[in-house]
Structures are given as structure tokens and as C-alpha cells.
């Protein structure tokens, strides 16, 4: 948690604002990775 997002699990658990910020970034990263995978699969199919 700390290396990926810069805060420890205890702080993540305590702060709703930080938790929401991290979860939003995770969701954006997930969508970006899915888009990259989709484009890759289309090019190599």
C-alpha cells in the first residue's frame, strides 16, 4: 500500500478522503490498463 500509494494501511483506513482519492486512482488505472489490453488484442488478433 505504501509503495504504491504513498500512505500506509492505517492512514488509508482512517481517512475517507484519502481512501476515496486512492480508489478513484485505482479505478482510472484499471480502466487505462483494460483499454491498453483491448488495443493490444485488436492489433494482434
Backbone torsions as a table, in degrees:
resi	resn	phi	psi	omega
1	UNK	NA	-47.6	-175.4
2	UNK	-65.6	-44.3	-177.5
3	UNK	-69.3	-32.7	-178.0
4	UNK	-82.1	-33.5	-172.4
5	UNK	-125.9	-5.9	174.9
6	UNK	83.7	4.5	175.3
7	UNK	-136.0	155.5	178.1
8	UNK	-81.7	167.2	-177.5
9	UNK	-63.5	-36.8	-179.0
10	UNK	-61.7	-45.7	179.1
11	UNK	-67.2	-39.8	176.6
12	UNK	-56.9	-42.0	-178.0
13	UNK	-70.7	-32.2	-176.7
14	UNK	-81.0	-33.8	-169.9
15	UNK	-107.2	109.1	178.9
16	UNK	-62.9	-40.5	-179.7
17	UNK	-60.9	-46.0	179.2
18	UNK	-66.1	-39.7	179.6
19	UNK	-61.5	-44.8	179.8
20	UNK	-64.8	-40.3	178.3
21	UNK	-61.2	-45.4	-179.6
22	UNK	-66.7	-43.4	-179.3
23	UNK	-66.5	-34.9	175.8
24	UNK	-64.6	-44.1	178.2
25	UNK	-63.8	-39.5	177.6
26	UNK	-62.3	-42.8	-179.5
27	UNK	-65.2	-42.1	178.0
28	UNK	-62.8	-41.3	178.3
29	UNK	-64.1	-41.4	178.2
30	UNK	-60.5	-46.0	-179.8
31	UNK	-65.1	-41.6	179.6
32	UNK	-62.9	-43.0	179.2
33	UNK	-65.3	-40.8	177.8
34	UNK	-63.3	-39.1	179.0
35	UNK	-65.5	-42.6	177.8
36	UNK	-61.8	-44.5	179.2
37	UNK	-63.3	-41.2	179.4
38	UNK	-62.4	-46.2	179.5
39	UNK	-64.0	-41.5	178.8
40	UNK	-61.4	-46.5	-178.8
41	UNK	-64.2	-35.4	178.6
42	UNK	-68.2	-37.0	-178.5
43	UNK	-74.7	-26.8	-174.2
44	UNK	-112.3	19.3	180.0
45	UNK	-94.4	NA	NA
